Amino acid sequence: MVKKTLVIGASLKTDRYSNIAIKKLVKYDYNVQAIGNKNGKVDNVVITNRLINFDNIHTVTLYLNKSKQQEYYDYIISLNPKRVIFNPGTENEEFCKILNNNSIKYLDACTLVLLSTNQY
């Protein structure tokens, strides 16, 4: 089963880790959705700035610092993902507690490393 992934904090800038992660997820044949500040496309993945109720999201991978995550708490919980990945710099103890209370797994990890080491 392909793990449908939602990238939150997606960037059109090619030097950003979220942009690199989208490209790598696509390369590894994952179904990718993306939310960012600006609408656009990265490797045919549409980045939207709207909170869409995507179906069957397995993994949410965060590229937003802690201070910008709070507005996404309810949205992410509503998607009922199997896991949330806090990439380096996005760690958030408060949100981890909320995820835990909603039986959603989380990990502090790097999506790029997980993909490169076949642990995604």
PEBEL-V122306 format. One record per residue. RES is the residue in one letter. SS is DSSP state (alpha for helix, beta for strand, coil for the rest). OMEGA is omega in degrees with one decimal (none if undefined). Layout:
BEGIN
((RES;SS;OMEGA) (RES;SS;OMEGA))
END
This chain:
BEGIN
((M;coil;178.5) (V;coil;179.6) (K;coil;178.3) (K;coil;-172.8) (T;beta;173.3) (L;beta;176.6) (V;beta;177.1) (I;beta;-173.5) (G;beta;-178.2) (A;beta;-178.1) (S;coil;174.4) (L;coil;-178.8) (K;coil;-173.1) (T;coil;-179.8) (D;coil;-179.7) (R;coil;-177.9) (Y;alpha;178.4) (S;alpha;178.3) (N;alpha;178.7) (I;alpha;179.6) (A;alpha;177.9) (I;alpha;-179.0) (K;alpha;-178.6) (K;alpha;176.5) (L;alpha;177.9) (V;alpha;179.2) (K;alpha;179.9) (Y;coil;174.8) (D;coil;173.2) (Y;coil;173.6) (N;coil;-172.1) (V;beta;170.5) (Q;beta;-176.7) (A;beta;175.7) (I;beta;179.0) (G;beta;179.2) (N;coil;-176.2) (K;coil;175.1) (N;coil;177.9) (G;beta;-179.5) (K;beta;171.5) (V;beta;-178.7) (D;coil;-179.8) (N;coil;172.7) (V;beta;-180.0) (V;beta;173.1) (I;beta;178.3) (T;beta;176.0) (N;coil;178.6) (R;coil;177.9) (L;coil;-177.9) (I;coil;178.1) (N;coil;179.0) (F;coil;177.7) (D;coil;169.8) (N;coil;175.2) (I;coil;177.5) (H;coil;-174.0) (T;beta;168.3) (V;beta;177.9) (T;beta;-171.5) (L;beta;173.4) (Y;coil;176.5) (L;coil;177.7) (N;coil;-174.3) (K;alpha;-175.3) (S;alpha;-178.6) (K;alpha;-175.9) (Q;alpha;-171.0) (Q;alpha;-179.1) (E;alpha;-179.8) (Y;alpha;-175.7) (Y;alpha;-176.2) (D;alpha;179.4) (Y;alpha;-179.1) (I;alpha;177.9) (I;alpha;-178.7) (S;alpha;178.8) (L;alpha;-179.2) (N;coil;179.1) (P;coil;176.0) (K;coil;-179.2) (R;beta;174.5) (V;beta;177.8) (I;beta;174.0) (F;beta;178.6) (N;coil;-178.5) (P;coil;-179.3) (G;coil;-179.1) (T;coil;-176.9) (E;coil;-173.1) (N;coil;-177.0) (E;alpha;179.5) (E;alpha;-178.7) (F;alpha;177.0) (C;alpha;178.0) (K;alpha;179.0) (I;alpha;178.1) (L;alpha;179.6) (N;alpha;178.7) (N;alpha;179.8) (N;coil;178.5) (S;coil;175.7) (I;coil;180.0) (K;beta;177.2) (Y;beta;174.0) (L;beta;171.9) (D;beta;-175.4) (A;coil;177.3) (C;coil;179.5) (T;alpha;-178.5) (L;alpha;179.0) (V;alpha;179.8) (L;alpha;178.2) (L;alpha;-177.3) (S;alpha;-177.3) (T;coil;177.5) (N;coil;179.0) (Q;coil;-175.7) (Y;coil;none))
END
